[in-house]
């Protein structure tokens, strides 16, 4: 490939895409083997900085040969794709209560203290048995974690995985959660043992990829804060439960003002995306049945009531 000339501003925008494409093509031509040449050097590293407006000459192939992504070299990759936010995985099961981590692949990850937030202190009693596994902030680190933990279908009864944004603990009392709620679906265990692992993976990917909340990609100059704080999978004797926690919950009073109406629409869109795009159910399909529920939303405050006065949103 001949040398290419790019102006400085264009070079920064195009280098990563071009290099990754060339590296993937070379890996394919080598029968799947990744390039082994050194990491790419900075362009013009042996010459002085160019004057404003000067054209830089760059050997694009020489740069691309050093790129190794997780997709063509899962072990020795040297490029990371950062996430919009850091995330933390938490875990608990009967075997973790009052003990250190069980001897499973999870135990390979270091433990770190709970974040010191005002809401965290109120949840300390409940959080004593929940183990913080690891925090990650890139696509590569996520896959490294996912490939080294037990799948939900293999977890013991009453076990839970909690994937929450860093700095937010998986408790109602946390400041980021106390005004919010959750979308959830309950799935009979005997019929979904073969599906729950894929559903949980897709739920995590939608969360860390920030695709649940459409307002983040609405094209506004200043995107609002994401409503999503975390996602959970729970294993119970007869069913699995998948949940998406939100930062805010609509009042559902019937007399909402304009802001409440917009919040309700935003929350409803998250539920529809969860049912149709993540779980792959047709929107009109009825899901409720023995040990099964529809995709339902309830505020954390209403969840505490556990009675007929609790108000729900349902994706039908």
Buried (B, 14 or more C-beta within 10 A) or exposed (E): EEEBEBEBEEBEEEBEEBBBEBBBEBBEEEEEEBBEEEEBEEBEEEEEEBEEEEEBEBBBBBBBBBBBBBBBBBEEBBBEBEBEBBBBBBBBBEBBEEEEBBEBEBEEBEEEEBBEBEBBEBBEEBBEBBBBBBBBBBBBBBBBBBEEBBBBBEBEEBBBBBBBBEBBBBBBBBBBBBBBBBBBBBBBBEEBBEBBBBBBBBBBBBBBEBBBBEBBEEEEEEBEEBBBBBBBBBBBEEBBBBBBBBBBBBEBEEEBEEEBEEBBEBBBBBBBBBBBEBBEBEEEEEBBEEBBBBBBBBBBBBBEEEEEEBBBBBBE
